[in-house]
Amino acid sequence: MKAPMTVLIAGRNASELEILEQILANEPGLSPTRRLITNGHSDPLHNLTELPDALVFCTTVAWEDELKALDERPATGRVPTMVTGPENTTVMRTAMQVGARDYFTFPVQKQELLVSLWRVARELEPTARQAGDLFAVINSKGGSGASIIAGALAHSLVEKIEDRVALLDMDLQFGHLASAFDLKESGGLIDAILRADNMDLMALEGHMVKHKSGLHLLGNGTDQLIVPGDVDEGQLQKLITLMRSGYDHTVVDLPRHIDGVTGGVLESADRVLLVMQQTISHVQDARRLLHYLTRYMHVPADRIGVVVNRWNKRLALTTADIEKALGIGDLTCIPNDYARVAQSANMGVPLLEAAPSALVSRSLVQMAEALSGKKVVPQSGFGRVWQKLAGA
């Protein structure tokens, strides 16, 4: 018989601890205990000889010190954590940044808390997980549509393949992928890079914004000017390694330049997608970028794919012409549907949601199938709703 998941309920408010323990007391598969913090420290896990499987931490007016204590724990000394506190966006954001899985206010809804704990229980089940795929998407020529392709690809992998996906917006100055999903960018990328040495997956998720589909997005939404030299390449690689350990696929939208930061991503990617359009100037720039990748960065040619965005079969430049000019044998063509794509971007509604039957949407789903090596998962209404509730 599988042992129940141990849940520690800790904090300085005895009545809140008692209420939460009563909520969880008779739930099968859970073994709740409570710990009233009465001494000078704020760490709910201080001096425990055996860590619980999960922690429900009740913060007080001293929430800054309490959350700081969580943040200062080493990665090996952390457990999946749910935080309770006031209806205050600052407290909530801080809790998520230090690694909280969920944030609740009193009175805590029993079903919401249970869903969060069940999600943790599922993650604790032993698996033989391998590092997830890394897909790097970059424009061959400015304005080719790499960001649109990266966002739609990541969303298709979540929505249709039903994999766990992270979307990394590496345009440090003008990144805007969050707006394509009607999300407010958290600006967590730079902080996540700085903290990569001591960060675990829980803390990483706290820096990301989440779309209702289950897609997790990390980017730089601050007004602070960031230049490539501000980013430590080694720290970024540690962050990407962490992302790959927790996600089936990490899709990276890269700016169109080669430096130590973008070069590290391109060299380590399982698949590099060069996005271009159907013109001679795009072919010329794509050929030059292919040369840089294969000659100077030693990226194997079989790891590079070319995506022709806004494809129009009526134009004179054919797929055969492009393949011959680039010296490649296979192209991925995304058909031109400017009106639908523009409307999707303007509304902040993913293309697959705004126009699921459109040819452009179906082409992107086919790309997701090809890259993941999986077929679209037939979707049942209840099963999909439950998966979203569970945060898959």
C-alpha positions as CSV (number, residue, x, y, z in Angstrom):
1,M,0.0,0.0,0.0
2,K,1.4,3.4,-1.0
3,A,2.3,5.6,2.0
4,P,0.2,8.8,2.4
5,M,1.8,12.1,1.4
6,T,3.0,14.0,4.5
7,V,1.8,17.6,4.7
8,L,3.1,20.1,7.2
9,I,0.9,23.0,8.1
10,A,3.1,25.7,9.7
11,G,2.8,29.3,10.8
12,R,2.3,31.6,13.8
13,N,-1.5,31.8,13.8
14,A,-2.8,28.8,15.8
15,S,-6.4,29.1,14.7
16,E,-5.5,29.1,11.0
17,L,-3.4,26.0,11.5
18,E,-6.2,24.2,13.2
19,I,-8.7,25.1,10.4
20,L,-6.4,23.8,7.7
21,E,-5.6,20.6,9.6
22,Q,-9.4,20.0,10.0
23,I,-9.8,20.5,6.2
24,L,-7.2,17.8,5.4
25,A,-7.7,15.5,8.4
26,N,-9.9,12.8,6.8
27,E,-8.6,13.0,3.2
28,P,-7.3,9.7,1.9
29,G,-3.7,9.7,0.8
30,L,-2.8,12.7,3.0
31,S,-1.1,12.8,6.4
32,P,-1.3,16.3,7.8
33,T,0.5,17.7,10.8
34,R,0.8,21.2,12.2
35,R,3.6,23.2,13.6
36,L,3.1,26.4,15.5
37,I,6.1,28.7,15.2
38,T,6.7,30.4,18.5
39,N,10.4,31.1,18.6
40,G,12.4,33.8,16.9
41,H,13.1,32.2,13.5
42,S,10.7,32.4,10.6
43,D,11.7,29.2,8.7
44,P,8.8,26.7,8.9
45,L,11.2,23.8,8.3
46,H,13.8,24.8,10.8
47,N,15.6,21.9,12.5
48,L,13.3,19.2,11.1
49,T,15.0,15.9,11.0
50,E,12.7,14.7,8.2
51,L,11.2,17.0,5.6
52,P,7.5,16.6,4.7
53,D,6.4,15.9,1.2
54,A,4.6,19.2,1.0
55,L,4.3,22.4,3.1
56,V,1.3,24.7,3.7
57,F,2.8,27.9,5.1
58,C,0.5,30.4,6.8
59,T,2.1,33.9,6.6
60,T,1.3,36.8,9.0
61,V,2.0,40.5,9.1
62,A,5.7,39.5,9.2
63,W,5.3,37.9,5.7
64,E,8.5,39.6,4.3
65,D,10.7,37.8,6.9
66,E,8.8,34.6,6.6
67,L,9.0,34.4,2.8
68,K,12.7,35.4,2.9
69,A,13.3,32.5,5.2
70,L,11.8,30.2,2.5
71,D,13.9,31.8,-0.2
72,E,17.1,31.4,1.7
73,R,16.7,27.6,2.1
74,P,19.1,25.6,-0.2
75,A,17.5,23.8,-3.1
76,T,18.0,20.4,-1.4
77,G,16.1,21.7,1.7
78,R,12.9,22.7,0.0
79,V,9.6,21.0,-0.5
80,P,6.6,21.9,-2.6
81,T,5.0,24.8,-0.8
82,M,1.5,26.4,-0.7
83,V,1.3,29.8,1.0
84,T,-1.7,31.5,2.7
85,G,-1.8,35.2,3.3
86,P,-3.8,38.4,2.7
87,E,-5.5,39.5,-0.5
88,N,-2.4,41.5,-1.5
89,T,-0.7,41.3,-4.9
90,T,2.7,42.2,-3.5
91,V,2.6,39.3,-1.0
92,M,1.2,36.9,-3.6
93,R,3.9,37.8,-6.2
94,T,6.7,37.5,-3.6
95,A,5.4,34.1,-2.5
96,M,5.4,32.9,-6.1
97,Q,8.9,34.3,-6.7
98,V,10.3,32.4,-3.8
99,G,8.8,29.1,-5.1
100,A,5.3,28.8,-3.8
101,R,3.1,26.5,-6.0
102,D,-0.1,28.2,-5.0
103,Y,-1.4,31.1,-2.9
104,F,-4.6,31.1,-0.9
105,T,-6.5,33.6,1.2
106,F,-8.7,32.7,4.2
107,P,-11.3,31.2,4.2
108,V,-9.3,28.6,2.1
109,Q,-11.5,26.7,-0.3
110,K,-11.1,23.0,0.4
111,Q,-11.3,21.8,-3.2
112,E,-8.7,24.3,-4.4
113,L,-6.2,23.3,-1.7
114,L,-6.8,19.6,-2.5
115,V,-6.2,20.1,-6.2
116,S,-2.9,21.8,-5.5
117,L,-1.9,18.9,-3.1
118,W,-2.9,16.2,-5.6
119,R,-0.8,17.9,-8.2
120,V,2.2,17.6,-5.9
121,A,1.4,14.0,-5.1
122,R,1.4,13.2,-8.8
123,E,4.8,14.8,-9.3
124,L,6.2,12.8,-6.4
125,E,5.4,9.5,-8.1
126,P,8.7,8.0,-9.3
127,T,9.5,8.5,-13.0
128,A,12.5,7.9,-15.3
129,R,12.4,11.3,-16.7
130,Q,15.0,12.4,-19.2
131,A,15.9,16.0,-20.1
132,G,13.2,17.6,-22.2
133,D,13.8,18.9,-25.8
134,L,15.1,22.4,-26.5
135,F,13.8,24.1,-29.6
136,A,15.5,27.4,-30.6
137,V,13.5,29.7,-33.0
138,I,15.3,32.6,-34.7
139,N,14.5,34.9,-37.6
140,S,16.7,34.6,-40.6
141,K,15.7,38.1,-41.5
142,G,14.1,40.7,-39.2
143,G,10.3,40.5,-39.1
144,S,10.0,37.0,-40.5
145,G,7.7,36.0,-37.6
146,A,9.9,33.9,-35.3
147,S,8.0,35.1,-32.2
148,I,4.7,34.2,-33.7
149,I,6.0,30.7,-34.7
150,A,7.6,30.1,-31.3
151,G,4.5,31.1,-29.3
152,A,2.1,29.1,-31.6
153,L,4.4,26.1,-31.5
154,A,4.7,26.1,-27.7
155,H,0.9,26.5,-27.4
156,S,0.3,23.7,-29.9
157,L,2.6,21.3,-27.9
158,V,0.6,22.0,-24.8
159,E,-2.9,22.1,-26.2
160,K,-2.8,19.4,-28.8
161,I,0.1,17.1,-27.8
162,E,-0.6,17.7,-24.1
163,D,3.0,17.9,-23.1
164,R,4.5,20.1,-20.4
165,V,6.0,23.1,-22.1
166,A,8.1,26.2,-21.2
167,L,8.3,29.2,-23.5
168,L,11.4,31.4,-23.0
169,D,11.4,34.9,-24.5
170,M,15.1,35.8,-24.9
171,D,14.5,39.2,-26.5
172,L,15.7,41.1,-23.4
173,Q,14.8,44.5,-24.7
174,F,11.7,44.1,-26.9
175,G,10.2,40.8,-26.0
176,H,6.4,40.7,-26.2
177,L,5.4,37.1,-26.2
178,A,3.3,37.5,-23.0
179,S,0.9,39.8,-24.8
180,A,0.2,37.1,-27.4
181,F,-1.4,35.2,-24.5
182,D,-3.0,38.2,-22.9
183,L,-0.6,37.9,-19.9
184,K,1.2,40.5,-18.0
185,E,4.9,39.8,-18.2
186,S,6.4,39.2,-14.7
187,G,9.9,40.3,-15.6
188,G,11.3,37.2,-13.9
189,L,13.9,36.2,-16.5
190,I,16.8,38.2,-15.2
191,D,16.2,37.4,-11.6
192,A,15.9,33.7,-12.5
193,I,19.2,33.8,-14.3
194,L,20.8,35.4,-11.3
195,R,19.3,32.8,-8.9
196,A,20.0,29.8,-11.2
197,D,22.7,28.4,-8.9
198,N,20.2,27.8,-6.0
199,M,17.0,27.5,-7.9
200,D,14.7,24.5,-8.1
201,L,11.7,23.9,-10.3
202,M,9.3,25.2,-7.7
203,A,11.2,28.6,-7.5
204,L,11.5,28.6,-11.3
205,E,7.7,28.3,-11.7
206,G,7.3,31.2,-9.3
207,H,9.2,33.5,-11.8
208,M,7.0,32.4,-14.8
209,V,3.6,33.5,-15.9
210,K,1.0,30.8,-16.6
211,H,-1.5,30.6,-19.4
212,K,-4.8,28.8,-18.9
213,S,-3.7,26.1,-21.4
214,G,-0.9,25.1,-19.0
215,L,1.9,26.8,-20.9
216,H,4.5,28.5,-18.7
217,L,6.3,31.6,-20.0
218,L,9.4,33.3,-18.8
219,G,10.6,36.6,-20.2
220,N,11.9,40.1,-19.2
221,G,9.1,42.5,-18.8
222,T,10.9,45.2,-16.9
223,D,11.7,48.7,-18.2
224,Q,15.3,48.2,-17.2
225,L,17.7,48.3,-20.2
226,I,19.4,44.9,-20.5
227,V,22.2,44.3,-23.0
228,P,23.7,40.9,-23.8
229,G,26.8,41.6,-21.7
230,D,24.6,41.9,-18.6
231,V,23.7,38.2,-18.8
232,D,26.0,35.6,-17.5
233,E,26.2,32.8,-20.1
234,G,27.0,30.1,-17.6
235,Q,24.0,31.1,-15.4
236,L,21.7,31.1,-18.4
237,Q,22.8,27.6,-19.3
238,K,22.1,26.4,-15.7
239,L,18.6,27.9,-16.0
240,I,18.0,26.2,-19.3
241,T,19.2,22.9,-17.9
242,L,16.8,23.3,-15.0
243,M,13.9,24.0,-17.4
244,R,14.7,21.0,-19.5
245,S,14.6,18.8,-16.3
246,G,11.1,19.9,-15.6
247,Y,9.5,20.3,-19.0
248,D,9.0,18.0,-21.9
249,H,9.9,20.8,-24.3
250,T,11.5,24.2,-23.9
251,V,10.8,26.6,-26.8
252,V,13.2,29.6,-26.9
253,D,12.4,32.7,-29.0
254,L,15.8,34.2,-29.8
255,P,16.6,37.7,-31.0
256,R,18.3,37.9,-34.4
257,H,21.9,38.3,-33.5
258,I,24.8,35.9,-32.6
259,D,26.6,36.5,-29.4
260,G,27.6,34.4,-26.4
261,V,24.1,34.3,-25.0
262,T,22.2,33.3,-28.2
263,G,25.1,31.2,-29.4
264,G,25.0,29.0,-26.2
265,V,21.3,28.4,-26.8
266,L,21.8,27.6,-30.5
267,E,24.7,25.2,-29.9
268,S,22.8,23.2,-27.2
269,A,19.4,23.1,-29.0
270,D,18.0,19.8,-30.1
271,R,16.4,21.6,-33.0
272,V,17.1,25.1,-34.5
273,L,14.3,26.6,-36.5
274,L,15.3,29.4,-38.9
275,V,12.2,31.4,-39.8
276,M,12.1,33.2,-43.2
277,Q,9.7,34.4,-45.8
278,Q,9.3,33.9,-49.5
279,T,11.6,36.5,-50.9
280,I,15.1,36.6,-52.4
281,S,16.4,38.8,-49.5
282,H,15.1,36.3,-47.0
283,V,16.9,33.5,-48.8
284,Q,20.1,35.4,-48.8
285,D,20.0,36.1,-45.1
286,A,18.9,32.5,-44.3
287,R,21.9,31.2,-46.3
288,R,24.2,33.4,-44.4
289,L,22.8,32.3,-41.0
290,L,23.0,28.7,-42.0
291,H,26.7,29.3,-42.8
292,Y,27.3,30.8,-39.4
293,L,25.6,28.0,-37.6
294,T,27.3,25.1,-39.4
295,R,30.8,26.7,-40.1
296,Y,31.5,28.7,-37.0
297,M,29.2,27.2,-34.3
298,H,29.5,23.6,-35.5
299,V,25.7,23.0,-35.3
300,P,25.0,19.8,-37.3
301,A,23.0,20.5,-40.4
302,D,20.5,17.7,-39.4
303,R,19.6,19.7,-36.3
304,I,18.6,22.8,-38.3
305,G,15.2,23.2,-39.9
306,V,13.9,26.1,-42.1
307,V,10.4,27.4,-41.7
308,V,9.0,29.5,-44.5
309,N,6.4,31.7,-42.8
310,R,3.5,33.3,-44.8
311,W,3.9,30.8,-47.6
312,N,2.0,31.6,-50.8
313,K,2.0,29.0,-53.6
314,R,1.1,31.7,-56.2
315,L,4.4,33.5,-55.8
316,A,7.2,32.8,-58.3
317,L,9.7,31.7,-55.7
318,T,9.0,28.0,-55.1
319,T,10.0,25.5,-52.4
320,A,12.4,23.9,-54.9
321,D,14.1,27.2,-55.5
322,I,14.5,27.8,-51.8
323,E,15.8,24.3,-51.1
324,K,18.3,24.5,-53.9
325,A,19.5,28.0,-52.8
326,L,19.9,26.9,-49.2
327,G,21.2,23.4,-49.9
328,I,18.6,21.7,-47.8
329,G,16.2,18.9,-48.6
330,D,13.1,19.8,-46.6
331,L,11.1,22.9,-45.7
332,T,8.3,23.5,-43.3
333,C,5.8,25.9,-44.9
334,I,3.3,27.9,-42.8
335,P,0.6,29.3,-45.1
336,N,-0.1,33.0,-45.3
337,D,-3.1,34.1,-43.3
338,Y,-2.2,37.6,-42.2
339,A,-5.7,38.7,-41.1
340,R,-6.2,35.8,-38.7
341,V,-2.7,36.0,-37.3
342,A,-2.8,39.7,-36.8
343,Q,-6.2,39.5,-35.1
344,S,-5.0,36.8,-32.8
345,A,-2.0,38.9,-31.8
346,N,-4.1,42.0,-31.3
347,M,-6.6,40.2,-29.1
348,G,-4.1,38.3,-27.1
349,V,-5.8,35.0,-28.0
350,P,-3.5,32.1,-29.2
351,L,-4.0,31.3,-32.9
352,L,-5.0,27.8,-32.2
353,E,-7.8,29.1,-29.9
354,A,-8.9,31.9,-32.2
355,A,-8.9,29.9,-35.4
356,P,-8.5,26.2,-34.7
357,S,-9.7,25.0,-38.1
358,A,-7.6,27.5,-40.2
359,L,-4.9,26.0,-42.4
360,V,-2.3,28.1,-40.7
361,S,-3.3,26.6,-37.3
362,R,-3.3,23.1,-38.6
363,S,0.2,23.6,-40.1
364,L,1.5,24.6,-36.8
365,V,0.0,21.6,-35.1
366,Q,1.6,19.4,-37.7
367,M,5.0,21.0,-36.9
368,A,4.4,20.3,-33.2
369,E,3.7,16.6,-34.1
370,A,6.9,16.4,-36.1
371,L,9.1,18.0,-33.5
372,S,7.7,16.0,-30.6
373,G,7.4,12.7,-32.4
374,K,3.9,12.4,-31.1
375,K,0.4,12.6,-32.5
376,V,-2.4,14.9,-31.4
377,V,-4.2,13.6,-28.3
378,P,-7.9,13.1,-28.9
379,Q,-9.6,15.4,-26.4
380,S,-12.6,14.7,-24.2
381,G,-14.2,17.7,-22.6
382,F,-14.1,16.6,-18.9
383,G,-10.6,15.2,-19.2
384,R,-9.2,18.4,-20.6
385,V,-10.9,20.5,-18.0
386,W,-9.5,18.4,-15.2
387,Q,-6.0,18.5,-16.7
388,K,-6.1,22.3,-16.7
389,L,-7.4,22.3,-13.1
390,A,-4.6,20.0,-12.1
391,G,-2.0,22.3,-13.8
392,A,-0.6,19.7,-16.2
